[in-house]
Amino acid sequence: MDAVASLVVGIIRGAHGLAGKFKVESTSGEIDHFFDLTEVTLRKDGIERLSDVESIEGGHPFLIMKCTGIDTPEEASKLAGGEIVVPRDKACPLHDGEFYVEDLKNCALIYEPVSESDAKDGLKEGNPEAIVAGIVTDVLEGGAGDLLEVSVSESLLTASASGDDSAKKRRTVLVPFKKEFIGDVDISRKTMQLMHLWILE
């Protein structure tokens, strides 16, 4: 599956001053890559516009950005809540163990039951009992770290419902994005290893 071609690097938080500048919050917490941007896509409510970057100022907690075609505080205010989208090669560089949120979305959570004897022998690859336990629909910030919003597979909902209609309606759960719960992540295959099935209950 092809990697996501463009990524959201910032959220527009409101107008700043009288010249059409607006405040931007970095989605990664990093800001250095913003100062190399010459062109960005502004996206709000499904509508996109490509704009040249006239200036970038400031730092934490907000950057101040000025783009061509946005010259009044009223125009800047209309962008509040919108996104700053750039090509992948213009986004913040990743460190080991880091992933872009857009790459994590739509990854399948794969659970592979391993018997005690197989675990001792290191056997796990190609387990015929492996199941797709859910699909990652979003990544949310939590107090103790990122949380994966997971849409639980219909087969698990049906199996656990036991005639309980309220259980069948439960579609999403939050899973901490920690090694205790999530093992190997393969972005090229859009898969994640789920360590414990009970976390989806």
C-alpha positions in Angstrom: 0.0 0.0 0.0 1.3 3.4 -0.9 2.4 5.7 1.9 0.4 8.8 2.5 1.6 11.5 0.1 0.8 14.5 2.3 0.7 15.0 6.0 -1.0 17.4 8.5 1.8 19.3 10.3 -0.2 22.0 12.0 -3.6 23.2 13.2 -4.7 26.8 12.7 -5.8 28.2 16.1 -7.0 31.7 15.1 -6.2 35.1 13.7 -3.2 37.1 14.9 -3.0 40.9 14.4 -4.5 42.9 11.5 -2.5 41.7 8.5 -4.1 38.3 8.0 -1.6 36.3 10.0 -2.8 33.3 12.0 -1.6 31.1 14.9 -0.5 27.6 14.1 0.0 24.7 16.6 2.5 22.0 15.4 0.9 18.6 15.5 4.3 17.0 16.3 5.5 19.5 18.8 8.5 20.2 16.6 8.7 23.5 14.8 12.1 23.7 12.9 10.7 22.2 9.7 8.1 25.1 9.5 10.8 27.6 8.8 11.7 25.8 5.5 8.2 25.8 4.1 7.6 28.0 1.1 4.2 26.6 0.1 1.4 24.9 2.1 -2.1 23.6 1.6 -4.7 25.1 3.9 -7.6 22.6 4.5 -10.8 23.5 6.3 -14.1 21.6 6.1 -12.9 19.5 3.2 -12.0 22.6 1.1 -8.3 23.0 0.2 -6.3 25.9 -1.1 -2.7 26.0 -2.0 -0.9 29.1 -0.7 2.6 30.5 -0.7 4.1 31.1 2.7 5.1 34.8 3.2 6.4 34.5 6.7 6.8 32.3 9.7 7.5 33.8 13.2 7.5 32.8 16.8 7.7 29.4 18.5 6.0 27.6 21.4 3.2 27.3 21.9 2.2 28.9 18.6 3.9 29.8 15.4 2.6 32.9 13.5 2.1 32.3 9.8 1.3 34.6 6.9 0.1 33.2 3.6 -0.7 34.9 0.3 -4.3 35.7 -0.3 -5.1 36.0 3.4 -4.8 39.7 4.3 -7.4 40.5 7.0 -8.1 39.1 10.4 -11.6 38.2 9.3 -10.1 35.9 6.5 -7.7 34.4 9.0 -10.4 33.8 11.5 -12.4 31.7 9.0 -9.4 29.3 8.9 -9.6 28.6 12.7 -9.7 24.8 13.2 -8.2 24.2 9.8 -5.1 22.2 8.9 -1.7 22.9 7.5 -0.9 20.1 5.0 2.5 19.6 3.3 4.2 16.9 1.2 5.7 14.1 3.2 9.3 15.2 2.5 8.5 18.6 4.1 7.1 17.2 7.4 9.0 16.8 10.6 11.7 14.1 10.3 11.0 10.9 12.2 13.2 9.4 14.9 13.4 5.7 15.7 10.1 4.3 16.9 8.1 7.4 15.7 5.4 7.3 13.1 3.2 9.8 11.4 -0.4 9.8 12.6 -1.7 9.5 9.0 0.4 6.4 8.5 -1.1 4.8 11.6 -4.6 5.4 10.5 -6.3 2.4 8.8 -3.7 0.0 10.1 -5.1 -3.4 11.0 -4.5 -4.7 14.5 -3.4 -8.3 14.1 -3.7 -10.7 17.1 -1.9 -14.0 16.9 -2.7 -16.5 19.7 0.4 -18.3 20.8 0.3 -21.5 22.9 2.6 -21.7 25.9 4.8 -24.4 24.1 5.0 -22.3 20.9 6.0 -19.2 22.9 8.9 -21.1 24.5 10.0 -22.3 21.1 9.8 -18.8 19.6 7.1 -20.0 17.1 4.6 -17.3 15.9 5.1 -16.5 12.2 2.3 -17.7 9.9 0.0 -18.6 12.8 -3.2 -19.8 11.0 -5.3 -18.5 14.0 -4.2 -14.9 13.5 -7.1 -12.6 13.3 -7.8 -8.9 12.4 -9.0 -7.7 15.7 -9.7 -4.1 14.6 -8.8 -1.1 12.5 -7.1 2.1 13.7 -9.3 5.0 12.9 -7.5 7.8 14.7 -4.7 8.7 17.1 -5.6 10.8 20.1 -3.5 12.5 22.7 -3.8 11.1 26.2 -2.5 12.2 29.5 0.0 9.3 29.7 0.7 9.1 25.9 -1.0 8.6 22.6 -4.1 6.5 22.3 -5.2 4.5 19.3 -8.9 4.7 18.4 -9.8 1.3 17.2 -12.9 0.1 15.4 -13.4 -3.4 16.7 -13.9 -6.1 14.1 -17.5 -7.2 13.7 -16.5 -10.9 14.4 -15.3 -10.0 17.8 -18.3 -7.9 18.6 -20.6 -10.8 17.6 -18.6 -13.3 19.6 -18.5 -11.2 22.7 -22.1 -9.9 22.6 -23.9 -13.2 23.5 -27.2 -11.7 22.6 -26.5 -8.4 24.3 -27.5 -5.7 21.8 -25.7 -3.0 23.7 -22.4 -4.9 23.3 -22.9 -5.3 19.6 -23.3 -1.6 19.2 -19.9 -0.9 20.8 -17.7 -0.1 17.8 -14.6 1.7 19.1 -12.2 1.4 22.0 -9.0 3.3 22.9 -5.8 1.4 23.1 -2.6 2.9 24.6 0.1 3.1 22.0 2.6 1.4 24.3 4.8 -1.7 23.8 2.8 -3.5 26.5 -0.2 -3.5 24.1 1.2 -2.9 20.6 4.1 -4.9 19.3 5.6 -4.7 15.8 4.3 -1.9 13.5 4.7 -2.5 9.8 3.6 0.7 7.9 4.3 -0.8 4.5 1.8 -3.6 5.2 -0.5 -1.3 7.3 -0.4 -3.8 10.2 0.2 -3.6 13.9 0.7 -6.5 16.3 -1.9 -6.6 19.1 -0.4 -8.1 22.3 -3.5 -8.8 24.2 -7.0 -9.4 22.9 -8.6 -8.4 26.2 -7.7 -4.7 25.7 -10.5 -4.5 23.1 -13.2 -5.7 25.6 
